[in-house]
Amino acid sequence: TTMVMVPQVVDAVSIPVIAAGGIGDGRGMVAAFMLGASAVQLGTRFLVAHECTIHQNFKNAVLKARDIDTTVTGQITGHPVRTIRNKLTRLYDKAEKEETSKDQPDFERLEAIGKGALRRAVIDGDMDAGSMMSGQIAGLVKTEQSCEEIIQELMSESQTVIEQQKKAFI
Ligand SMILES: Cc1cc2nc3c(=O)[nH]c(=O)nc-3n(C[C@H](O)[C@H](O)[C@H](O)COP(=O)(O)O)c2cc1C
């Protein structure tokens, strides 16, 4: 996870580290900096930005998602993908389990299931057969905003958290 990876990567390298994965608000951002990151990258939070052109159904799924609503598929293929759980992930899960139990897994079968799935989510807004890529932090993403509003909110929340921590430690 980001919590364990960031400090270990920071210790292991001598270049600036960008923390990514599971950061959704000012608290997460400050936490990443406390772990030694030089910058943060947010993906899921910006899925619901006004400027983001994904289908509205996909945005609604992110807004509705709870902390437990995502799952990782494709571990067996070496290309794991985290998405919001739906008919497609259940179908893929089942096929992945079947193939994992075989001596010679049929990767082409799995590839066929995933083929075109991102397009179905992003362009067509197909919430059953589409691959709605999203992080676990979707549970915290509740409002559609402009990129400017998101960034301003992140900055002001960070300031608040830092001030609170200063008070707690003095
Ligand atoms: C729509 C979407 C597509 C993504 N595509 C990729 C990808 O092709 N390769 C990859 O390594 N990560 C991909 N990611 C994961 C991002 O790297 C991830 O969102 C980023 O690390 C930030 O984590 P967060 O979403 O928890 O903020 C994607 C994420 C989203 C939301």
The ligand as an ORCA input file, in Angstrom:
! r2SCAN-3c Opt
* xyz 0 1
  C      -9.400      5.653    -15.469
  C      -8.084      5.203    -14.900
  C      -7.157      4.598    -15.739
  C      -5.942      4.159    -15.234
  N      -5.041      3.570    -16.075
  C      -3.880      3.119    -15.577
  C      -2.920      2.485    -16.409
  O      -3.127      2.319    -17.609
  N      -1.761      2.063    -15.869
  C      -1.481      2.222    -14.528
  O      -0.433      1.841    -14.062
  N      -2.385      2.814    -13.724
  C      -3.541      3.263    -14.204
  N      -4.451      3.859    -13.376
  C      -4.159      3.918    -11.946
  C      -3.509      5.211    -11.605
  O      -2.143      5.006    -11.713
  C      -3.956      5.581    -10.216
  O      -5.206      6.167    -10.355
  C      -2.967      6.511     -9.567
  O      -1.915      5.737     -9.093
  C      -3.556      7.329     -8.450
  O      -4.222      6.544     -7.515
  P      -5.691      6.971     -7.045
  O      -6.594      6.682     -8.169
  O      -5.954      6.147     -5.825
  O      -5.632      8.453     -6.746
  C      -5.649      4.324    -13.864
  C      -6.582      4.939    -13.023
  C      -7.783      5.380    -13.523
  C      -8.749      6.048    -12.565
*
